[in-house]
């Protein structure tokens, strides 16, 4: 477990607000601006529906492929340099994706943007671990997740206005502006974790795969739970619009459902972090997985706009409660030595879950039906709930014992 001091007297949320959360909010806005129009941009370049779907999926492929290498990069150059490098790459990639003349070049640009995102989020997580006292770690990580979600709501709203005036490429212009703003915040704010990074740079480093083998038991227990959580979360973003299509709803109705659910997610962000800090991580992990699983199991009963909105709201509230949970569990488990490599392996678990949830949903839908896919995801979620609750409870007890031995108090 990472050994960080419990003395948090100098800590103040206002001191870290801009450097900690500003880049994540702006980065989330950049992604949010692009996602609704990426397929349209691919179609403008002559892509079929299948080709457009593949090109858009390359963003997620880049995040998956970049998880392990980004851990090695962060370990070698440090969080701040990695954030700057990822920011520069993301700005360039979005510029190319928005103005590429060929489909393959746009695809490569989205792949590069995914690689940049993997590095950005891993470096941001490590930065927050250095910044936050243990007693406020979960709240800080939850707010980080909330900042990303806020950006993902802001991006489409601003992007839609730009599209109305400038066409599809207007959304890419907005995305580039947000990504550039994120980079500028990183570059211009004080380097408040410089001492911690300097201390780690003097340590001997191990390879990512060696670190993953060293922590194999943890990655195969809690890491498997992270895969299930990520699968439930990511598949939700795919199945809800598919269900809207299944019901015959139009694009406006689907957009309203997503907008309302996205806003609802923010309601429980801070309370979820507070619960984790005060009572333990399992008090959020268990409700998160139960509520998401229940949402999938209830989805076949949603036969109207109101029914689908109700299910989407239930799932959104559960997901918002668990904002930052994957990052919090990773921070709890991260060793002081080779932390970047470990976080790369941890993020890889999450990205495998993201891909697995979507692929599993597609496979069951193709072989059986969309309602069957919803029920299968709900059943997997309940199995994952039992498994993850067991291991996170054990981790909570271990952390409580360690904190008591160090005389830490939870404010």
N, C-alpha and C positions, 0 to 999 in steps of 0.2 A: 504493500500500500504506500501511496505517496506520503512522505513525511513533510507536512507543512505546519508551520507554527499556528497555534490557536490564538495567539494574541492579536485581537482585531480592533484595538482601540483607535488606531489611526484611520481605520477603514470608513469610507463614506461613499454612498451610492453616487452622489453628484460628482465626485472626483473621477469616477470611472465611466460615467454614462456615455459620453461622446466617444472616447477611444474604444470602449468595449462593445457598445451596441450600435453606434452609427454606421460602421462599415457593413455589419450584418444586415441592418435594415435596408441600406442602399443596394447591397448585393442581391437581397431577396427581391427588391423592386425590379432590378434589371432582369432577373430570371422571370418574374411575373409578367413583365411587359412583353417578353418574347414568346412565351409558351402558347398563348391563345392564337398567335398569328404565324407560328413557325410552319405549320402544314400549308397555310395559304401561300406563304412565300415559296415553299417547295413546289406547289402547284403552278405558280407563276413561271417557274423554271422548267415546266413540262413534266412534272412528276405525276404518276398515277396515284390513286389513293393508297395502294400498298407501298409504293416507293416513298410517298410523303410520310407515312407512318414510320417507315424504317429510318428515314433521315432524322425525324424528330426524336426517335428512340436513341440516336447516337449520342445525345446529350447525357442520357442515363448510362449508356455504355462507357462514356468517358469517365463518369464518376466512379463506376465500378473498377475500370482498369487503372484509375489513378489512385485508388485507396492505398495500396501497399507502397508504390513508389513515392507517394507524397509523404508517408511516414519517414522514409529514408531521407527525403529532401529536407524535411523540417529538422530532423536530427542533425543533419550536416550543416545547414546554414542558419538555423534558428527560426523562431516563429515570425519575427518581424520581416526579415528578408524574404521568407517564403510568402508572406502575405503580399508584399510589394510585387514579387515576381508573378504571383497568381493574378494580381490585379492588372498588371500590364498585359499578361496573356489574355485575360478575359476581355479587356477593352479591344484589343486587336482582333480577337476571334469574333466578337459581336459585330465589329465593323465589316469583316469579311463576310460573315453570314448574311448580313443585311444587304450587301451590295455585290455579292458574288454573281458572276455571269453564268456559272454552270452549277448543276445540281451536286456534282461530286465535291466541288470546292465548298459549297455551303455545308455539306455533310461533314467534311473534314473540320470546318470551322466550329460546328456544334460539338464535335468530338473534343476539340481543343478546349472549348468552353467548359465541357464536363470535366476535363482534366484539371482545369483551373479551379473549378468549384470544389473538387475533392481536396486540393491543396489548401484552398482558402478555409474551408470549414474545419479541417484538421488543425491547421495552425491557429485558428480562432479558439478552438477548444483548449489547446495547450496554453494559449495566452490567458484564458479565463482561469485555468487551474492555478497558474502563478498568481493571479490577481486576487482571487477570492479566498477569504478565510474559510476553514472547513465548516464552521457553523452556518455559513450562508452560501455554501457551494450550490446546493440544489436550487435555491431561489435565483442565484445568478445565472445558472444554466437554463432555468425555466424562462427567465426574462430574455435570454439569448434566443431561445426558440421562439418566444413571442415577438421579438424584433424581426426575425426572419418571416414569420407569418404576417406581421403588419406590412412588411415590404411586399410580400406576395399579393396582398390586397391592393396596395398603393400602385404597384406597377401596372396591372391591367387597367385600372381606372385612368391613369395618366396616358397610358398607351392608347386606349380607346379614343381619347380626345385627339391624339396626334394622328391616328389612322383616319379619323373623319376629315382631317384637313389635308394630310400629306399622302394618304394611302398606307399600304402595309408597311412600307419602309419607314414610315413615321414612328411606328412602335420600336423599330430597331434603333432609330435615333434616340428615342427616350431611354432605351436600355443602355446604349453607349454612355449617355449622360449620367445615368445612375451608377454604372460601373466605374466611370471616371471619378465621380464623387466619392465612391467607396475607397478608391485608391488614394485620393487626395487626403481623406480623413486619416488613413493609415500613415501617410507620409508626414503630415503636418502636426499630428498630435504627439505629445511627449512619449518617449520610449520608457514606460514605467515598469517594464519587466526586464530591463537591461541586465541587472545583477544576476537574476536567476538564469538567464540565457548564457551569460558569461561563465557561470559555474558549470553548467552542463557542457559547454563547449570544451572544457578541459577534461571531461570524462572520456574514457575509452568507449568506442561505439561497437555495437554488434549489428549484424545484418538483420533485416526484417524477418526473414524466415526463421533464423535462429531464435529471435525473441518470441516469435509465434510458437515455436516448439516448446520453449521454456514455459510458456503460459498456456499450453495446450488444454489442460484440464479446465481452466477458467473459460477459455474460448469455446470449449465444447459443452459447457454447462450454461453459464449466464450468456455466453455468446450465442448459443442456440436460441435462447429466449429473445435476445435482441433481433435475431433473424425473424422470429414469428411476429414480434411487435412491428417491425419494419414492413413485413409482408402485409399485415392487416391494414396498416396506415396507407401504404402505397396503392394497394388494390382498391381501397375505398375511392381514390381519386379517379379510378377507371370505371368501377362498376356503377357509381351514381349517375354519370351521364349516359352510360349504356342503358340503365334502367329507365331514365327519362325517355330515351329513344324507344325502348320497349313499350312504354305507356303511350307513345305517340305525342309527347310534349314537344313544343318547339324550342328553338334556341334561346328565346327570351326567358321562358319558364326555367330552363336548365340553368341559365346564367343567374337568375334570381335565387334559385336554390343554393348554388355555389356561393354567391355573395353573402347571403344570410348565414349560411353555415360557417363561412370563413370568419365573419364577424363574431359569431357565437364562440368560436374557438378561443378568442382572446379573453373571454370572461374569467376563465378559471386558471389562467397561466400563473399568476402570482400565488393564488391559494394553493395550487398544486405544489409549487416549490416550497411554500411554507410548511405544508404537510410533510414533505419529504425531510426537511431539515428538523422538524420538531418530533415526528413520530417514526420516521424511517421510510426508506424507498418503497418497501412493499405496500405501504398504504396508498400509493399512487399506481404502482405496477398492476396490482390486482384489480382495482376498479377500471383502469384503462382497458385491460384486456377483456374483462367481463362485459363492459359497455360496448366495445367495438364488436365483440363476438355476438352479443345480443342484437346489435344493429343489423349484422349480416343475416341472422336467423329471422329477424322480423321483416327483412326487405321483401320477401315473396308476398307478404300481406299488404304491401303498399300498392294500391291499385289506382291512385289518383295523385294529382299534384300535391294536395294537402298531406296525404300519407307519405309520399316520398320526402317532402319537406320535414315532416316529423322525424322520420328515420335519420335523415341527414343531420338534423339538429342534435339528436341523441348521440350520434357518432362524433359529431364535432365537439360536443361538450366533453365526452370521454377523452378525445384526442387532445383537447386543450388542457385538460387536467394533467395529462402526461407530457406536456411541453418540456423538452429538455431532458426527459428521463434517460434516453440512450446516452447522451453526453454525460449526464450525472453518474450513471453506473460505470461508464468508462473512466471518468475522472477518479471515482472511488478506487477502482482497481489498478489504475496506472502506476507503474513503479517510477521512482525518481530517476533511476538509470534507464536509458533506452526508452524513455517515455514516448517520444515521437514514433518510434517503430511499433510500440505496443498500440498506440492509438490508431496507427494505420491498419493494423490487423483487426482492431475493434471496429473501425469504420467499414472494413471489408465485410464483416459479418452483417452489418446493417445494409450495405449495398446488395449483398447476395439476397437478403430478405426482400428488398425492393424489387429486384428482378424476378425473384421466385414467386412473389405474390401476383405480379402481373402475368407472368407466363402460366402459372397455375390456373388463374382465372380464365385466361384465353383457352387453355387446353380443355378444361372441364366444360366451358361454354360450347366449344366446337364439338365435343364428343356427346354431351348430354344437352344442357340448356343453361340459360343464364340463372334461373332460380336454383338449379342444382349447384351451380358454382357458388352462389351466395350461401347456401346451406353448407357446402363443403368448407368454405372459408370460416363460417361460424363454428363448425365442429373443430377445425384445426386450431382456432383461437382458444377454445375451451381446453383442449389438450395442452396448448402452449401456456395457458393460464396456470394450470396445475404444475407444470414443470418449472416455469419461471418463478412462481411464487415460492416454491420450495427453496430454490437457490438464492433468491434475493433475500428471503427471510434469514437464511444462514449468514449472508453477508452483512445484513443489518445487525445481527447479534454480535458478530465479530467486531464491527465498527463501534458499536456501543460499548463493548468491553474495552477496546483500545482507548476510546475517548474518556471513559471513566478512570482508566489507569493514568491518563495524562491530566486529569482534573479539569476537563473542558466543560463549559456550561453552554447550553444552547439558548441564545437570546430569543 
